[in-house]
Amino acid sequence: MPNHDQELDASGLNCPLPILRAKKTLNGMESGQILRIIATDPGSIKDFDAFAKQTGNDLLESSEEGGKYIFFLKKK
């Protein structure tokens, strides 16, 4: 599990809110910093994959733990 600089808890939010919150949080971060996102929407798996490809931010890791989806995004 990578170290992270900020954490975003998007539990209980449905698409596209986790992505929008992540985008807003990343905007306030420095290049190279890592954002850990917690989501509960199963659709967030493909959403964050697509978001990373579209924005050029690196999706370092994604995992599922007891109904929660954890993502690590590195700001480009």
Secondary structure, DSSP 8 states (H G I E B T S, - for coil): ----SEEEEETT--TTHHHHHHHHHHHTS-TT-EEEEEE--TTHHHHHHHHHHHH--EEEEEEEETTEEEEEEE--
